[in-house]
Amino acid sequence: MGRDEVEDVPEFLRTYTFDEVQPGERLDKWLAARLPDHSRSEIQRWIREGWVRVNGRASKPGYRLEPGDVVEVDVPAPQAYEGVEAEPIPLNIVYQDEDIVVVDKPAGLVVHPAPGHAHGTLVNALLYHIPDLQGVGGVERPGIVHRLDKDTSGLLLVAKNDRAHRELQRQFKEREIEKRYLALVEGHVHPRLGRIEVPIARDKRHRKRMAPSKEGKAALTEYKVLGYYGDYTLLEAKPLTGRTHQIRVHFAYIGHPLAGDTVYGRRKQRLKPLLRRHFLHAHYLRFRHPRTGAPMEFTSPLPPDLQAVLDYLNASQGSTKGGPP
């Protein structure tokens, strides 16, 4: 078996010496296995840029290692991205450790910078509260593994290092992460338990919108009715896929658009001015810790503005088995 020795060297410089290797093992693959906090593509970039040397010389990602080779790695500092600045925006951080952060995002906060939203985003806030996040998983969207719409509130999971970022992305891809939302929709939804399976694609006429389409990507949402509030239904929606605007598009498709949704529902909302956004809150999040594998579970209560809507409907029209869990 191979033997790795890490010498006492300056910060960001580590020298690995090994004398028993599998002949022909690629340099980039070998380093990726020994530097799990960094992706293989990142290590390949280091090699191409000269941050990695074999026997004192620059090498290539596909170099085949031999017994006795000495590998030196100067780990560069994370890239700074001039377009994203740290800003002292308040954040409700509900959990944090060396690998992850769970944030309870307020409505009105865009997740990451984009044209027209260079400042005042969740990423700007994260970089202020967690400076080491810069460059994790990409310099423009550091740490972000999933998103919430600007006007959707609730739980958002963020990775603090590349290893956690890759593992959480894998869990999302394999549908191992469970997210549930509280939604108030127009009309009475029947049956009380159901699923909506309709593919979604970019709307050909309105490029900022999504639409049901046979040519779209598969999209599946399960739901459970929690109660009826007058002419509205409070339900818990569980998306099993992660398409843009999935819950909003699916419930509009079955004739029950989200209350307050002026994009996929009525332009003139009956609950205005009480409800100034679509009624959607990410209230439950379950996943496995990217380092330990331990199950992690978080819940978030309805924010005051959405709870006020339910209280108003309950007082004015009454409810049947209503109330969030």
Rosetta blueprint (number, residue, H / E / L):
1 M L
2 G L
3 R L
4 D L
5 E E
6 V E
7 E L
8 D L
9 V L
10 P L
11 E L
12 F L
13 L E
14 R E
15 T E
16 Y E
17 T E
18 F L
19 D L
20 E L
21 V L
22 Q L
23 P L
24 G L
25 E L
26 R E
27 L H
28 D H
29 K H
30 W H
31 L H
32 A H
33 A H
34 R H
35 L L
36 P L
37 D L
38 H L
39 S L
40 R H
41 S H
42 E H
43 I H
44 Q H
45 R H
46 W H
47 I H
48 R H
49 E H
50 G L
51 W L
52 V E
53 R E
54 V E
55 N L
56 G L
57 R E
58 A E
59 S L
60 K L
61 P L
62 G L
63 Y L
64 R E
65 L L
66 E L
67 P L
68 G L
69 D L
70 V E
71 V E
72 E E
73 V E
74 D E
75 V L
76 P L
77 A L
78 P L
79 Q L
80 A L
81 Y L
82 E L
83 G L
84 V L
85 E L
86 A L
87 E L
88 P L
89 I L
90 P L
91 L L
92 N L
93 I E
94 V E
95 Y E
96 Q E
97 D L
98 E L
99 D L
100 I E
101 V E
102 V E
103 V E
104 D E
105 K E
106 P L
107 A L
108 G L
109 L L
110 V L
111 V L
112 H L
113 P L
114 A E
115 P L
116 G L
117 H E
118 A L
119 H L
120 G L
121 T L
122 L H
123 V H
124 N H
125 A H
126 L H
127 L H
128 Y H
129 H H
130 I L
131 P H
132 D H
133 L H
134 Q L
135 G L
136 V L
137 G L
138 G L
139 V L
140 E L
141 R L
142 P L
143 G L
144 I E
145 V L
146 H L
147 R L
148 L L
149 D L
150 K L
151 D L
152 T L
153 S E
154 G E
155 L E
156 L E
157 L E
158 V E
159 A E
160 K L
161 N L
162 D H
163 R H
164 A H
165 H H
166 R H
167 E H
168 L H
169 Q H
170 R H
171 Q H
172 F H
173 K H
174 E L
175 R L
176 E L
177 I L
178 E E
179 K E
180 R E
181 Y E
182 L E
183 A E
184 L E
185 V E
186 E E
187 G L
188 H L
189 V L
190 H L
191 P L
192 R L
193 L E
194 G E
195 R E
196 I E
197 E E
198 V L
199 P L
200 I E
201 A E
202 R E
203 D L
204 K L
205 R L
206 H L
207 R L
208 K L
209 R L
210 M E
211 A E
212 P E
213 S L
214 K L
215 E L
216 G L
217 K E
218 A L
219 A L
220 L E
221 T E
222 E E
223 Y E
224 K E
225 V E
226 L E
227 G E
228 Y E
229 Y E
230 G L
231 D L
232 Y E
233 T E
234 L E
235 L E
236 E E
237 A E
238 K E
239 P E
240 L L
241 T L
242 G L
243 R L
244 T L
245 H L
246 Q H
247 I H
248 R H
249 V H
250 H H
251 F H
252 A H
253 Y H
254 I L
255 G L
256 H L
257 P L
258 L E
259 A L
260 G L
261 D L
262 T L
263 V L
264 Y L
265 G L
266 R L
267 R L
268 K L
269 Q L
270 R L
271 L L
272 K L
273 P L
274 L L
275 L L
276 R L
277 R L
278 H L
279 F L
280 L E
281 H E
282 A E
283 H E
284 Y E
285 L E
286 R E
287 F E
288 R E
289 H L
290 P L
291 R L
292 T L
293 G L
294 A L
295 P E
296 M E
297 E E
298 F E
299 T E
300 S L
301 P L
302 L L
303 P L
304 P H
305 D H
306 L H
307 Q H
308 A H
309 V H
310 L H
311 D H
312 Y H
313 L H
314 N H
315 A H
316 S H
317 Q L
318 G L
319 S E
320 T E
321 K L
322 G L
323 G L
324 P L
325 P L
